[in-house]
Amino acid sequence: MHLWGDEEAGFVGDRIYLSTNQIHLIELTLPPRGRFTHSDENRTVFAADEVYHVVEGELLLTNPETGEAELISAGESLFFRRDTWHHGVNRSPDR
């Protein structure tokens, strides 16, 4: 388990199940109404394709470069190509 972030970027709990030069399997945990962005101290890295799968609640993912936003709910997934800048917000008030 690794806690990523700071006050500016938000905090994310990362449970790392697998991390190799070919694949990373990481479970992210955000508190209710929690978010992740980036800061000078904690830059986000988008050097690979990514799939987000929501287990509980709702996750709003936004691309600050394009203004695109996608809301995914429990049981849904969203795929991003490499180098797609994005921020996330846990929209759930209680999970």
Stockholm file with secondary structure:
# STOCKHOLM 1.0

chainA/1-95         MHLWGDEEAGFVGDRIYLSTNQIHLIELTLPPRGRFTHSDENRTVFAADEVYHVVEGELLLTNPETGEAELISAGESLFFRRDTWHHGVNRSPDR
#=GR chainA/1-95 SS CEEEEETTTEEEEEEEEEECSSCEEEEEECCTTCEECCCSSSCCCCCSCEEEECSSSEEEEECTTTCCEEEEETTCEEEECTTCCCEEEECCSCC
#=GC SS_cons        CEEEEETTTEEEEEEEEEECSSCEEEEEECCTTCEECCCSSSCCCCCSCEEEECSSSEEEEECTTTCCEEEEETTCEEEECTTCCCEEEECCSCC
//
